[in-house]
Amino acid sequence: MGRGDLTDTEWERLRPFMPVSNRRCGRWRDHRQVIDGILHRVRTGVHWRDLPDRFGPWKTVYERHRLWSANGTWERLLQQVQAAADAAGEIDWDISVDSTIVRAHQHAASARTDPPPAPTDSKGDEALEHQDETPWQSLVGRLVEVGAGGEGLGRSRGGFTSKIHLSADGFCRPLSLIVTPGQRADCTQFVPVLEKIRVPRLGLGRPRRKPDSVAADKAYSNGPCRKYLRRRGIRHTIPEKADSRAARLRKGSRGGRPPGFDEERYKRRNTVERAINKLKNSRAVATRYDKRGYVFLGTVTAAALVIWLRA
């Protein structure tokens, strides 16, 4: 076993949820070997063609990662690991929300315009046999909605960038992830990030989607975000902006009461910052090399999966 490869314990947690071949498209190369190759690339940021020979043909590793990024396999594996942690009572549902800018390498530009591989492509059926009720399009749908050719690339102060929006539990582990262009405002993705939280139950019952509380910084201090949290009955701690406070005071009694703010709860918002640091320990996340937006989202999701496996 090489540095960064899956341990036997980690592999046994993933093995029951791996796609199974229907034997119509030939034999699949060993999943564990391919996953180790994908994780090696996520951790080091190496070119796909420069993967060590012990992981098998580089193109097999790349195509498996591309397919699993498109059909939601990475997201499904992450949800299954989260479900096991939730069943054991190991998730702190006092979550925090934030985003981080990722500088895009020059190789991330000039992507082809062809759509992601459809579920009916070669070997696509196997991955979908274990897919839950979340439709395949949901994984890439938000990337298409945010513009920049659907690739999550844009211009910001850092130049050519992408932005990762995420929620994290109280143990610094990502619960949901969304990729947008770098100039996208944080508050516009607040609701999609919370809506994407979906932790299945191991037995009967609907997936858990509602946290106990949410903490966020001033970037999310606006009416729509607070209204959404009140409508869902979610306790929240978000500081009020200075201009919002001044406008409220100018209105007098018509301005309403100031929003509640728990300083002690807000101090624990650093959990999402620490989750971002853990994600960016992977060089393929800290710098975006993937041309396609859905592939980069799969790369970030694979890095989050490793965090959950090794927490």
FENGI-V674653 format. One record per helix or strand of 2 or more residues. SS is the DSSP state (alpha for helix, beta for strand). FROM is the first residue (numbers start at 1). TO is the last residue. If there is no record, write none. Layout:
ss->[SS	SS]
from->[FROM	FROM]
to->[TO	TO]
This chain:
ss->[alpha	alpha	alpha	alpha	alpha	alpha	beta	alpha	alpha	alpha	alpha	beta	beta	beta	alpha	beta	alpha	alpha	beta	alpha	alpha	alpha	alpha	beta	alpha]
from->[8	31	48	53	58	73	94	106	124	137	148	154	159	174	186	213	218	223	235	242	252	263	283	287	293]
to->[15	44	50	55	71	87	104	108	128	145	150	156	168	181	195	216	220	232	238	250	255	280	286	288	309]
